[in-house]
């Protein structure tokens, strides 16, 4: 919808909207089971919400397209991911509360393991502890320098993830990922698509060469893979677009960055699910929209661990029972994309969604799972439209036309 039309429809009230996002929620059957991870999990609380509300399936970008976490989440917030193209590096930098400028190019880094033949043996270096990440980043900052007055900033994100920011004049961010997405092959060579980006590649290569020499005896984290190169370009905020004062509750830095990118306030990093609940309760009267992010559904899927993903979903279901106490006007539960354990990566499969609200028209679905949701009243639609359903069910949209 055009921004000028939407702005005329927005109205404000005290109704609360909760977006509960289980990262990588969608799954597939695996190891002889006929059920996806969500279908196999015992989810009495989510099932009850589904039976009282409406369900469906959503495509984060378009059918058949496998989304990254950035596009998947921007779609959840109603930003067309084909219009608002945000690099993962920018999101990660915002997530660690790094202040970006127009002279910066940011990238997300994964510590990885490179074997003796120069091939990628482990794309995530065994998911090293965050403490190891902190030590290695400090070592690099103390020993690696760049020419021509180019500055760099290297910050730990979490586990194997880090953020790299290059700062200087005439830098560009149109650069391919070095992560080949598979093992047994070397990292991809960086190529800049324009003069400014080619200039950035020169300094990135200097950085990577020094890092490789410095970490050659480290195990398992002896190198970086880089992805999501981008320059920072601010987006219109959730309040500007929808009149929503919004709060993000998330453990992982990138998703805190996604919230900050669209103007959300961010809580202190919650260490536990109980802390997430307490933050929601403590801030409930002060905000209109709540983005609550659960990461482990995605990481267990990426690890190919079907049983763990089932267990994580069951733990989140128990957490969901607490929401009855607050009884938000609108509750939407979904994921930013599918991460089936059977694939061990993001996939193109549509994502199940449920919407619970007083005036949602009930459908016949009684369980929250991929197959039941294909029969739901929401049908199958683009994720970017979910926010409009949320606003409508919260009575935050005026009538369109005479």
VEXDREN-2710 file (C-alpha; in Angstrom, 1 decimal):
% VEXDREN-2710
k/r/px/py/pz
1/UNK/0.0/0.0/0.0
2/UNK/1.3/3.5/-0.8
3/UNK/2.6/5.3/2.2
4/UNK/0.4/8.4/1.6
5/UNK/-2.8/6.3/1.6
6/UNK/-1.7/4.2/4.6
7/UNK/-1.0/7.4/6.6
8/UNK/-4.6/8.5/6.1
9/UNK/-6.0/5.2/7.4
10/UNK/-3.9/4.9/10.6
11/UNK/-5.6/5.6/13.9
12/UNK/-4.4/5.2/17.4
13/UNK/-5.9/3.5/20.5
14/UNK/-4.8/1.5/23.5
15/UNK/-5.0/-2.0/21.8
16/UNK/-1.8/-4.0/22.0
17/UNK/-0.3/-6.1/19.2
18/UNK/2.2/-8.9/20.0
19/UNK/4.2/-10.4/17.2
20/UNK/5.8/-13.6/18.5
21/UNK/8.4/-14.8/16.1
22/UNK/10.0/-18.3/16.2
23/UNK/12.9/-17.9/13.9
24/UNK/13.0/-20.6/11.2
25/UNK/9.8/-22.0/12.4
26/UNK/8.7/-23.9/9.3
27/UNK/10.0/-27.5/8.9
28/UNK/9.8/-30.8/7.1
29/UNK/9.4/-34.5/8.0
30/UNK/12.7/-36.2/8.8
31/UNK/14.1/-39.6/9.8
32/UNK/11.0/-41.6/9.0
33/UNK/8.6/-39.3/10.8
34/UNK/5.6/-38.1/8.7
35/UNK/5.4/-34.9/10.9
36/UNK/7.3/-31.6/10.7
37/UNK/9.0/-30.4/13.9
38/UNK/6.1/-28.1/14.7
39/UNK/3.6/-30.9/14.1
40/UNK/5.6/-33.4/16.2
41/UNK/5.9/-31.0/19.1
42/UNK/3.4/-31.0/22.0
43/UNK/2.0/-27.5/21.8
44/UNK/-1.3/-27.3/23.7
45/UNK/-1.1/-23.5/24.2
46/UNK/-0.4/-22.7/20.6
47/UNK/-3.1/-25.2/19.5
48/UNK/-5.6/-23.5/21.7
49/UNK/-4.7/-20.1/20.3
50/UNK/-5.0/-21.6/16.8
51/UNK/-8.4/-23.1/17.5
52/UNK/-9.7/-19.7/18.8
53/UNK/-8.2/-17.7/16.0
54/UNK/-7.3/-18.0/12.3
55/UNK/-4.4/-19.6/10.6
56/UNK/-2.6/-19.8/7.3
57/UNK/0.7/-19.9/5.5
58/UNK/2.9/-17.0/4.5
59/UNK/5.7/-16.4/2.0
60/UNK/8.4/-14.1/3.3
61/UNK/9.4/-12.9/-0.2
62/UNK/7.6/-14.7/-3.0
63/UNK/6.8/-18.4/-3.5
64/UNK/10.0/-20.4/-4.2
65/UNK/12.4/-17.7/-2.9
66/UNK/14.6/-18.7/0.1
67/UNK/14.8/-15.6/2.4
68/UNK/17.6/-14.4/4.6
69/UNK/16.8/-13.3/8.1
70/UNK/16.8/-9.6/7.2
71/UNK/14.2/-9.8/4.4
72/UNK/12.1/-12.3/6.4
73/UNK/11.9/-9.9/9.4
74/UNK/11.4/-6.8/7.3
75/UNK/8.4/-8.5/5.7
76/UNK/7.0/-9.3/9.2
77/UNK/7.1/-5.6/10.0
78/UNK/5.3/-4.8/6.7
79/UNK/8.4/-3.6/4.7
80/UNK/8.4/-5.1/1.3
81/UNK/11.7/-7.0/1.2
82/UNK/12.0/-6.4/-2.5
83/UNK/11.8/-2.7/-2.0
84/UNK/13.8/-2.3/1.2
85/UNK/17.1/-4.2/0.6
86/UNK/19.1/-4.2/3.8
87/UNK/22.4/-6.0/4.1
88/UNK/23.0/-8.4/7.0
89/UNK/26.1/-6.5/8.0
90/UNK/24.1/-3.3/8.7
91/UNK/21.6/-5.3/10.8
92/UNK/24.4/-7.0/12.8
93/UNK/26.1/-3.7/13.4
94/UNK/22.9/-2.1/14.7
95/UNK/22.4/-5.2/16.8
96/UNK/25.6/-4.7/18.7
97/UNK/24.6/-1.0/19.1
98/UNK/27.3/0.2/16.8
99/UNK/26.6/3.7/15.4
100/UNK/26.9/3.6/11.6
101/UNK/27.7/6.6/9.4
102/UNK/27.4/7.3/5.7
103/UNK/31.1/6.5/5.3
104/UNK/30.7/2.9/6.6
105/UNK/30.5/-0.5/5.0
106/UNK/29.4/-3.3/7.3
107/UNK/29.6/-7.1/7.0
108/UNK/28.6/-10.0/9.2
109/UNK/31.4/-12.4/9.8
110/UNK/31.4/-16.0/10.8
111/UNK/34.5/-17.5/12.4
112/UNK/35.1/-20.7/10.4
113/UNK/37.5/-23.6/10.1
114/UNK/39.7/-23.8/7.0
115/UNK/41.5/-27.1/6.3
116/UNK/45.1/-27.6/5.1
117/UNK/43.9/-27.5/1.5
118/UNK/42.3/-24.1/1.9
119/UNK/38.7/-25.4/1.9
120/UNK/36.0/-24.7/4.4
121/UNK/35.7/-27.5/6.8
122/UNK/33.2/-25.9/9.2
123/UNK/31.3/-22.8/8.3
124/UNK/30.6/-21.9/12.0
125/UNK/33.8/-23.2/13.6
126/UNK/31.9/-25.6/15.8
127/UNK/29.8/-22.6/17.1
128/UNK/32.7/-21.5/19.4
129/UNK/31.8/-20.0/22.7
130/UNK/31.3/-16.2/22.8
131/UNK/34.2/-16.0/25.2
132/UNK/36.5/-17.4/22.5
133/UNK/35.1/-15.0/19.9
134/UNK/35.8/-12.0/22.3
135/UNK/39.4/-13.2/22.7
136/UNK/40.0/-13.6/19.0
137/UNK/38.5/-10.3/18.1
138/UNK/40.7/-8.5/20.7
139/UNK/43.7/-10.3/19.2
140/UNK/42.8/-9.1/15.7
141/UNK/42.2/-5.5/16.8
142/UNK/45.6/-5.4/18.5
143/UNK/47.5/-6.8/15.5
144/UNK/45.7/-5.9/12.2
145/UNK/45.9/-2.5/10.5
146/UNK/44.7/-1.2/7.2
147/UNK/46.4/1.2/4.8
148/UNK/45.4/4.7/3.5
149/UNK/43.8/5.8/6.8
150/UNK/41.0/3.3/6.5
151/UNK/39.5/2.5/9.9
152/UNK/37.9/-0.8/10.8
153/UNK/35.8/-1.9/13.8
154/UNK/35.5/-5.5/14.8
155/UNK/32.9/-6.5/17.4
156/UNK/31.7/-9.8/18.8
157/UNK/28.1/-10.6/18.1
158/UNK/27.5/-14.0/19.6
159/UNK/29.1/-17.5/19.5
160/UNK/30.9/-17.7/16.1
161/UNK/29.4/-14.4/14.7
162/UNK/31.1/-11.0/14.6
163/UNK/30.6/-7.7/12.9
164/UNK/33.1/-5.9/10.7
165/UNK/32.8/-2.2/9.7
166/UNK/35.1/-0.4/7.4
167/UNK/35.1/3.4/7.5
168/UNK/36.5/5.7/4.9
169/UNK/35.7/7.9/1.9
170/UNK/34.4/6.5/-1.3
171/UNK/33.6/3.0/-0.1
172/UNK/30.9/0.9/-1.6
173/UNK/29.0/-2.1/-0.3
174/UNK/28.0/-4.0/-3.5
175/UNK/30.2/-7.0/-2.7
176/UNK/29.4/-10.7/-2.9
177/UNK/29.5/-13.0/0.2
178/UNK/32.6/-15.1/0.7
179/UNK/30.6/-17.8/2.4
180/UNK/30.2/-20.7/-0.2
181/UNK/27.3/-22.1/1.9
182/UNK/28.8/-25.6/1.7
183/UNK/31.9/-27.3/3.0
184/UNK/34.8/-28.9/1.0
185/UNK/35.3/-25.8/-1.2
186/UNK/37.4/-22.6/-0.6
187/UNK/35.8/-19.3/0.4
188/UNK/34.5/-17.3/-2.5
189/UNK/36.6/-14.5/-3.9
190/UNK/35.3/-11.0/-3.1
191/UNK/34.3/-8.9/-6.2
192/UNK/33.1/-5.3/-6.1
193/UNK/30.3/-4.5/-8.6
194/UNK/31.3/-0.8/-9.0
195/UNK/34.4/1.3/-8.4
196/UNK/33.6/2.2/-4.8
197/UNK/32.9/-1.4/-3.9
198/UNK/36.1/-2.6/-5.7
199/UNK/38.0/-0.1/-3.6
200/UNK/36.4/-1.6/-0.5
201/UNK/37.5/-5.1/-1.6
202/UNK/41.1/-4.0/-1.7
203/UNK/41.0/-3.2/2.0
204/UNK/38.9/-6.3/2.9
205/UNK/41.5/-8.5/1.2
206/UNK/44.3/-6.8/3.2
207/UNK/42.2/-7.4/6.4
208/UNK/41.5/-11.1/5.6
209/UNK/45.2/-11.8/4.6
210/UNK/46.4/-10.5/8.0
211/UNK/43.7/-12.3/9.9
212/UNK/44.5/-15.6/8.2
213/UNK/48.2/-15.3/9.1
214/UNK/47.3/-14.3/12.7
215/UNK/44.9/-17.2/13.3
216/UNK/46.7/-19.9/11.4
217/UNK/47.4/-21.9/14.6
218/UNK/44.0/-21.4/16.1
219/UNK/41.5/-24.2/16.2
220/UNK/38.7/-24.5/15.3
221/UNK/38.3/-20.8/14.5
222/UNK/41.2/-20.0/12.1
223/UNK/39.5/-17.7/9.5
224/UNK/36.4/-15.6/8.7
225/UNK/33.6/-16.0/6.2
226/UNK/31.9/-12.7/5.3
227/UNK/28.4/-11.9/4.1
228/UNK/25.8/-9.2/3.9
229/UNK/28.0/-6.3/2.9
230/UNK/26.1/-3.1/2.9
231/UNK/26.1/0.7/3.5
232/UNK/23.6/2.2/6.0
233/UNK/20.4/3.8/4.7
234/UNK/17.8/4.6/7.4
235/UNK/14.2/3.3/7.0
236/UNK/10.9/5.0/7.9
237/UNK/10.1/3.9/11.5
238/UNK/7.1/1.8/12.7
239/UNK/5.7/4.9/14.3
240/UNK/6.0/6.9/11.1
241/UNK/4.4/4.1/9.0
242/UNK/1.8/2.7/11.4
243/UNK/1.5/5.0/14.4
244/UNK/2.9/2.2/16.6
245/UNK/5.2/2.8/19.5
246/UNK/7.2/-0.4/19.4
247/UNK/9.4/-2.5/21.6
248/UNK/11.8/-5.4/20.6
249/UNK/12.6/-8.2/23.0
250/UNK/15.3/-10.4/21.6
251/UNK/18.3/-12.2/22.8
252/UNK/20.4/-12.3/19.6
253/UNK/22.1/-9.0/18.4
254/UNK/21.0/-9.2/14.8
255/UNK/17.3/-9.2/15.7
256/UNK/17.8/-6.4/18.2
257/UNK/19.4/-4.6/15.2
258/UNK/16.4/-5.3/13.0
259/UNK/14.1/-3.8/15.6
260/UNK/16.4/-0.7/15.9
261/UNK/16.4/-0.4/12.1
262/UNK/12.7/0.3/12.0
263/UNK/12.7/2.5/15.0
264/UNK/11.8/0.1/17.8
265/UNK/13.0/0.6/21.4
266/UNK/15.2/-2.3/22.5
267/UNK/15.2/-3.9/26.0
268/UNK/18.4/-4.9/27.7
269/UNK/19.5/-8.3/26.3
270/UNK/17.4/-11.0/28.2
271/UNK/19.4/-14.0/29.2
272/UNK/16.4/-16.3/29.7
273/UNK/12.9/-16.9/28.5
274/UNK/11.7/-15.8/32.0
275/UNK/13.6/-12.5/31.6
276/UNK/11.8/-12.0/28.2
277/UNK/8.5/-12.5/29.9
278/UNK/9.4/-10.1/32.7
279/UNK/10.4/-7.4/30.1
280/UNK/7.1/-7.8/28.3
281/UNK/5.1/-7.4/31.5
282/UNK/7.2/-4.5/32.8
283/UNK/6.8/-2.6/29.5
284/UNK/3.3/-3.6/28.5
285/UNK/1.6/-0.4/29.4
286/UNK/4.1/1.8/27.6
287/UNK/4.0/0.4/24.0
288/UNK/1.6/-0.5/21.3
289/UNK/3.6/-3.2/19.4
290/UNK/5.8/-5.9/20.8
291/UNK/8.3/-7.9/18.7
292/UNK/9.3/-11.0/20.7
293/UNK/12.0/-13.1/19.0
294/UNK/13.0/-16.7/19.7
295/UNK/16.2/-17.8/18.0
296/UNK/16.8/-21.5/18.9
297/UNK/14.2/-22.9/16.5
298/UNK/16.4/-21.6/13.7
299/UNK/19.8/-22.7/15.1
300/UNK/18.6/-26.2/15.9
301/UNK/17.2/-26.4/12.3
302/UNK/20.5/-25.2/10.9
303/UNK/22.3/-27.9/12.9
304/UNK/20.0/-30.6/11.3
305/UNK/18.8/-31.5/14.8
306/UNK/15.1/-32.4/14.4
307/UNK/14.6/-33.6/18.0
308/UNK/16.1/-30.4/19.4
309/UNK/14.0/-28.2/17.3
310/UNK/10.9/-30.1/18.5
311/UNK/12.0/-29.6/22.1
312/UNK/12.7/-25.9/21.6
313/UNK/9.2/-25.4/20.1
314/UNK/7.7/-27.2/23.2
315/UNK/9.6/-24.9/25.5
316/UNK/8.3/-21.8/23.6
317/UNK/4.8/-23.2/23.8
318/UNK/5.0/-23.3/27.6
319/UNK/6.2/-19.7/27.5
320/UNK/3.2/-18.8/25.3
321/UNK/0.8/-19.8/28.1
322/UNK/1.9/-16.7/30.0
323/UNK/0.4/-14.4/27.4
324/UNK/-3.1/-15.3/28.6
325/UNK/-2.4/-13.1/31.6
326/UNK/-1.9/-10.0/29.4
327/UNK/-4.5/-11.0/26.8
328/UNK/-3.3/-8.7/24.0
329/UNK/-5.9/-7.4/21.5
330/UNK/-3.9/-9.2/18.7
331/UNK/-1.4/-12.0/19.0
332/UNK/0.4/-13.2/15.8
333/UNK/2.7/-16.2/16.0
334/UNK/4.8/-17.2/13.0
335/UNK/8.4/-17.3/11.8
336/UNK/10.6/-15.2/9.5
337/UNK/11.3/-18.2/7.3
338/UNK/11.5/-22.0/7.3
339/UNK/14.6/-23.8/8.6
340/UNK/13.9/-27.5/8.3
341/UNK/16.3/-29.8/10.1
342/UNK/16.1/-32.0/7.0
343/UNK/17.7/-29.2/5.0
344/UNK/20.0/-27.7/7.7
345/UNK/19.5/-24.3/6.3
346/UNK/16.8/-21.7/5.4
347/UNK/14.4/-22.9/2.8
348/UNK/11.7/-21.6/0.4
349/UNK/8.8/-23.4/2.2
350/UNK/5.9/-21.2/3.4
351/UNK/5.7/-20.5/7.1
352/UNK/2.7/-21.4/9.3
353/UNK/1.0/-18.4/11.0
354/UNK/-1.8/-17.9/13.6
355/UNK/-3.6/-14.8/14.4
356/UNK/-5.7/-14.5/17.6
357/UNK/-8.0/-11.6/18.2
358/UNK/-11.5/-11.0/19.6
359/UNK/-13.0/-10.2/16.2
360/UNK/-11.0/-12.6/14.0
361/UNK/-13.4/-14.9/12.2
362/UNK/-12.7/-18.5/13.4
363/UNK/-11.8/-21.2/11.0
364/UNK/-11.9/-25.0/11.4
365/UNK/-8.2/-25.4/12.3
366/UNK/-7.7/-26.8/15.7
367/UNK/-3.9/-27.3/15.7
368/UNK/-0.9/-25.2/14.9
369/UNK/1.2/-27.0/12.3
370/UNK/2.1/-26.8/8.6
371/UNK/-0.6/-29.1/7.3
372/UNK/-3.5/-27.8/9.5
373/UNK/-2.5/-24.2/8.6
374/UNK/-2.9/-24.8/4.9
375/UNK/-6.6/-25.1/5.6
376/UNK/-6.9/-21.9/7.6
377/UNK/-8.9/-18.7/6.9
378/UNK/-5.8/-16.6/6.2
379/UNK/-5.0/-18.8/3.3
380/UNK/-1.5/-18.3/1.7
381/UNK/-0.3/-14.8/1.3
382/UNK/2.9/-12.6/1.4
383/UNK/4.2/-12.1/4.9
384/UNK/4.3/-8.3/4.4
385/UNK/0.5/-8.2/4.7
386/UNK/0.5/-9.6/8.2
387/UNK/1.0/-6.3/9.8
388/UNK/-2.1/-5.0/8.1
389/UNK/-4.2/-7.8/9.5
390/UNK/-2.7/-7.0/12.9
391/UNK/-3.6/-3.3/12.6
392/UNK/-7.2/-4.2/11.4
393/UNK/-7.9/-6.6/14.2
394/UNK/-6.6/-4.0/16.7
395/UNK/-9.0/-1.4/15.2
396/UNK/-6.1/0.8/14.2
397/UNK/-7.2/1.3/10.5
398/UNK/-9.9/3.6/9.4
399/UNK/-12.3/2.8/6.6
400/UNK/-10.9/3.3/3.1
401/UNK/-13.0/5.4/0.7
402/UNK/-16.5/6.8/1.0
END
